Amino acid sequence: HSSSVVLFFLPQNGIRKVGFTATKKIGNAVKRNRSKRRLRALFFKYSSNLKSGTYIFVAKQSTPDYPSQKLEREFKKVINHAKAFE
């Protein structure tokens, strides 16, 4: 986990599933959807370099307002920590 995103990763051969979630703690529907959209965009940016498996990304309260570069840095950090890069 980081200060803006949590990743649950289960490696599986040949299967790639992904899920994005944001709880009501984050705010109204606009903030929750913005958080998921930002995480989804980062996932698809790096998806060609990721191992197959199941990914679940959980947005934290700071995700909708986090600066883009910091969010991307933390996104890569949690993926590295999960050893999901090929």
C-alpha positions in Angstrom: 0.0 0.0 0.0 0.9 3.6 -0.3 -0.7 6.9 0.8 -3.0 7.0 -2.2 -3.5 3.4 -3.4 -3.7 -0.2 -2.2 -2.9 -3.2 -4.4 -4.0 -6.8 -3.9 -2.2 -9.1 -6.4 -2.6 -12.8 -7.0 -0.3 -14.2 -9.7 -2.0 -16.7 -12.1 -0.7 -18.1 -15.3 -2.4 -16.9 -18.5 -5.2 -15.1 -16.7 -5.4 -11.3 -16.3 -8.2 -9.8 -14.2 -8.4 -6.3 -12.8 -10.8 -4.5 -10.5 -10.9 -1.0 -9.2 -12.8 0.1 -6.1 -13.3 3.2 -4.1 -15.4 3.4 -0.9 -17.8 6.1 0.3 -15.1 7.3 2.6 -13.5 9.0 -0.4 -16.5 11.3 -1.0 -19.4 11.6 -3.4 -19.8 9.6 -6.6 -17.8 12.1 -8.7 -14.7 11.7 -6.5 -15.1 7.9 -6.4 -15.4 7.7 -10.1 -12.5 10.1 -10.7 -10.3 8.0 -8.4 -11.2 4.8 -10.3 -10.7 6.5 -13.7 -7.2 7.7 -12.7 -6.1 4.2 -11.4 -7.6 2.6 -14.5 -5.6 4.9 -16.8 -2.4 4.1 -15.0 -3.1 0.4 -15.1 -3.6 0.4 -18.9 -0.5 2.5 -19.3 1.6 -0.2 -17.7 -0.4 -3.3 -18.5 1.9 -4.5 -21.2 4.7 -4.8 -18.7 2.7 -6.6 -16.0 2.6 -10.3 -15.1 -0.6 -12.2 -15.6 -2.8 -12.5 -12.5 -5.6 -10.8 -10.6 -5.2 -7.2 -9.6 -7.4 -5.3 -7.2 -6.7 -1.6 -6.8 -8.3 0.2 -3.9 -8.4 4.0 -3.9 -7.7 5.9 -0.7 -9.1 9.3 0.4 -6.2 11.2 -1.1 -6.5 9.6 -4.6 -8.9 12.1 -6.3 -6.8 15.1 -5.4 -3.3 13.7 -5.6 -1.0 15.2 -8.2 -0.6 13.1 -11.3 3.2 12.6 -11.0 3.0 11.5 -7.4 0.1 9.2 -8.0 2.0 7.5 -10.9 5.1 7.2 -8.7 3.1 5.5 -5.9 1.3 3.3 -8.4 4.6 2.0 -9.7 5.9 1.6 -6.2 3.0 -0.7 -5.2 3.4 -2.7 -8.4 7.1 -3.1 -7.7 6.5 -4.1 -4.1 4.0 -6.8 -5.3 6.7 -8.0 -7.8 4.1 -7.7 -10.6 6.4 -6.2 -13.3 7.9 -8.6 -15.8 
